[in-house]
Amino acid sequence: MAMTPFHPSRRQLLAMIGQVAGAAAMYQAMTSLGFAAESGYSGEPDLQGPRGRRRVLILGAGVAGMLAAYELRRAGYAVKILEYQDRIGGRCLTLRGGDRYTEMGGHEITCDFEGDGYLNPGPWRLPVHHRAVFDYCRRLGVPMQPFINKNNKAYLHSATAFGGQPQRVGHVEKDMRGHVSELLAKSLNQGDLDETVSVEDREKLLEGLKEWGVLDSNYRYRVSDELGDVRGWEIRPGGGLMPDKKPSQPIDLSPLLHSGLWDQLFNFHDYLFEPPMFEPVGGMDRISDAFAREVADVIQLNARVIRIAQNENSVTVSYEDGGRGGTVHQETADWCICTIPLSVLVQLEVDCSDAMRKAIAAVPYASAFKVGLEFRRRFWEQDDWIMGGISYTDLPLVQIAYPNYGFLSDGPAVLQAAYDTSTAGRTFTYSWSTMTPQERIDAALALGRRIHPQYDTEFMSGTSWVWHRVDWSLGCYGEWTDDLRDAHYKTLCEIDHRLVLAGEHCSHIPAWLEGSFLSALDAIRRLDERENA
Amino acid sequence: MLTRSLSYAVVALIVMTGGVSAQQSADPQVTQGEETDSENLLERFSEESERFTQSEGEALYRTTCQACHMEDGEGSAGAGAHPPLANNPKMNSKHFVAGVILIGYHGMPGFSGMMSDEQVAAVTNYVRTRFGNDYPDPIAPEQVEALRPPDDSD
């Protein structure tokens, strides 16, 4: 294609190909980071169980620790979980009205939502191929509802394009498809692709492009009633003597390319985000609550682990009762499964091989934050016809996610009004993380009103979460690179005498619940094998 | 600690005034004041998404390091800890500090892809002369460049 001498669209076509290559390269990078990996779940574990009385001490009452406790106990092991916090669930949590949390630095996060809206600071949507999560939700009775990730009525927005006016996802998508179809048809008709496309294929392609891109009889992407049926209407078809319908006007190619909105469309492309996605009804902590119903009786809260000592036969964990500086106690067990995030674990005294110690110290923890805002009414539904889904912008708030529950209801509702992670390669999450809870709300309002001016009159209250200001995770998730994985991943996951690590950091699906589930399942399978070797 | 809570109270007051004015008043002066407040806050963000555009050490500290090491460089401790930059003997080596900013340390991410040699030098020199630190030997951008990993194109 690069050799094709046609004008003046050649430069634009090259720019488009460049952007496609960029997206492919980005996808490849995400795969190697583990962000696009398929789940390896193959059903519930088939454990042999212990040969005699065997005690397993689990560190951390997040989903990995609780899943391990649940399955090991079913298989006949005696289990106990030590948890630092005064709550269970780890990073799988939900903020609702009345919640308070003191983050590092002493700042208090308040949540004063008056309606039934909530904010999931950590995981908030489930890809349907994350089978372990779905299977445990089925077994433990966690009801699911659809999560709308891509809504064609949601917005793509650039502060510097189209006068700052947001554009609909569906419009950008269909216009890009139409323009690319027109260019490809033009190229085919000019014989530019004769060497690569046979005559029969060319006819098939042209026929398909006409349909796919909604091209006119001259293979041009132009406004028409036919396009109205695909792209929507400026005046929608009405009833009775309402005005005649009028198709909407496509956006020209060049401004679209320069707006960056096409790039924003790639936010929906990953396999992870393929529709339909799901979420637990009522908040993501319904999943951790379900595990807690099974294993709460073996969880000891307020226990801060300070040392993991082990020999060939047993492991002894020292912990402070009531947090840093509390009375030191010890627990001894035959095995230890440690789900403490590496960012915290690296600061503890752990008996393990030098290689494992290096692995624990090697993985940086990603920056991530969220802001949730409650508004008096669902103006995004009532005024803008956005029912669920996510709008993207090049403003530092990056995205606004609309609730996928309570549609059309009166009364307050909560937007996830700002969210980003450092894995996307943007600076913004670091800067949000430096702000006080009040400043985050102010910034989310000052930026978000440029997309939804209704913010000014409808705002009630806000809350937020900054993962680097959480003392029990010191960041959001293990941010692996190819080089780090090559050097440390296997060592990190291996059983070291009586100790094995688990959690999202011990998986190829970091940051996702599925990663922590699979890590826990694999750790207990190998522990059980070792027990019975 | 007193100073810190006092400054939060001031911020909260400004914000409350701003919020009331947005809802109840069209008075241009009040509105202008509110916009200035949010503009100051929004200046915390880089003008580019993939690199920091601030150049001064203090501005860079306020938009990155402060998240963990806090406003006063005291760090914070709970289950795990973000180490203080004050009274920390590791600050003695400018090469160590600049190296940590570039490539990270334990759970801390590195910033080599988002900051130039000049910016890393500016932050290094800032944190080594604030929070009670008074190290007399600033690092130069060329010395930061020498610390970058070999495959680092920045």
Chai-1 contact restraints between the chains, C-beta under 6 A:
chainA,res_idxA,chainB,res_idxB,connection_type,confidence,min_distance_angstrom,max_distance_angstrom,comment,restraint_id
A,Y84,B,A79,contact,1.0,0.0,6.0,A-B,restraint_1
A,M104,B,S76,contact,1.0,0.0,6.0,A-B,restraint_2
A,G105,B,M70,contact,1.0,0.0,6.0,A-B,restraint_3
A,G105,B,S76,contact,1.0,0.0,6.0,A-B,restraint_4
A,R304,B,A79,contact,1.0,0.0,6.0,A-B,restraint_5
A,S343,B,G107,contact,1.0,0.0,6.0,A-B,restraint_6
A,V344,B,A79,contact,1.0,0.0,6.0,A-B,restraint_7
A,V344,B,G80,contact,1.0,0.0,6.0,A-B,restraint_8
A,V346,B,H106,contact,1.0,0.0,6.0,A-B,restraint_9
A,Q347,B,G80,contact,1.0,0.0,6.0,A-B,restraint_10
A,A361,B,H106,contact,1.0,0.0,6.0,A-B,restraint_11
A,P364,B,G104,contact,1.0,0.0,6.0,A-B,restraint_12
A,P364,B,P109,contact,1.0,0.0,6.0,A-B,restraint_13
A,Y365,B,G107,contact,1.0,0.0,6.0,A-B,restraint_14
A,P396,B,F45,contact,1.0,0.0,6.0,A-B,restraint_15
A,G425,B,E50,contact,1.0,0.0,6.0,A-B,restraint_16
A,R426,B,S49,contact,1.0,0.0,6.0,A-B,restraint_17
A,T427,B,S46,contact,1.0,0.0,6.0,A-B,restraint_18
A,T427,B,F52,contact,1.0,0.0,6.0,A-B,restraint_19
A,T427,B,M114,contact,1.0,0.0,6.0,A-B,restraint_20
A,Y430,B,T64,contact,1.0,0.0,6.0,A-B,restraint_21
A,S431,B,R44,contact,1.0,0.0,6.0,A-B,restraint_22
A,S431,B,F45,contact,1.0,0.0,6.0,A-B,restraint_23
A,S431,B,T63,contact,1.0,0.0,6.0,A-B,restraint_24
A,S433,B,A67,contact,1.0,0.0,6.0,A-B,restraint_25
A,T434,B,T63,contact,1.0,0.0,6.0,A-B,restraint_26
A,T434,B,Q66,contact,1.0,0.0,6.0,A-B,restraint_27
A,T434,B,A67,contact,1.0,0.0,6.0,A-B,restraint_28
A,Q438,B,A12,contact,1.0,0.0,6.0,A-B,restraint_29
A,Q438,B,V15,contact,1.0,0.0,6.0,A-B,restraint_30
A,E439,B,L41,contact,1.0,0.0,6.0,A-B,restraint_31
A,D442,B,V15,contact,1.0,0.0,6.0,A-B,restraint_32
A,D442,B,L41,contact,1.0,0.0,6.0,A-B,restraint_33
A,A443,B,L41,contact,1.0,0.0,6.0,A-B,restraint_34
A,A446,B,S38,contact,1.0,0.0,6.0,A-B,restraint_35
A,D456,B,A22,contact,1.0,0.0,6.0,A-B,restraint_36
A,H468,B,A67,contact,1.0,0.0,6.0,A-B,restraint_37
A,H468,B,C68,contact,1.0,0.0,6.0,A-B,restraint_38
A,D471,B,G78,contact,1.0,0.0,6.0,A-B,restraint_39
A,D471,B,A79,contact,1.0,0.0,6.0,A-B,restraint_40
A,D471,B,G80,contact,1.0,0.0,6.0,A-B,restraint_41
A,W472,B,A79,contact,1.0,0.0,6.0,A-B,restraint_42
A,L474,B,G80,contact,1.0,0.0,6.0,A-B,restraint_43
A,L474,B,G107,contact,1.0,0.0,6.0,A-B,restraint_44
A,G475,B,G107,contact,1.0,0.0,6.0,A-B,restraint_45
